[in-house]
Amino acid sequence: MEKQQIEELRQKYIQNPPEGMTAKLVKNMSDGDLLDMHYFLTEDDDLDDGEIEEGFYIDLF
C-alpha cells in the first residue's frame, strides 16, 4: 500500500477512531499497526450476510 493511502486511512481512523481507541493512539500508530488494525476491522466485509467464517481470532486490543 502506498504512503498516501496509509495516510488517508490514518486520517479516516483519527476522525472516527474504532471503539476503545482514541485519535491520539491512531495518530501515533506505526504504519504496520495501522494496516493490521484496518485489516482486522474490515476482514469480514466481503462475507455474505449470515455467512460465518470459521477459524480462530486473536484480540489485539
Summary of the structure (lengths in Angstrom):
residues: 61
radius of gyration: 13.0
end to end distance: 23.1
largest distance: 35.5
contacts: 106
relative contact order: 0.15
helix: 49%
strand: 0%
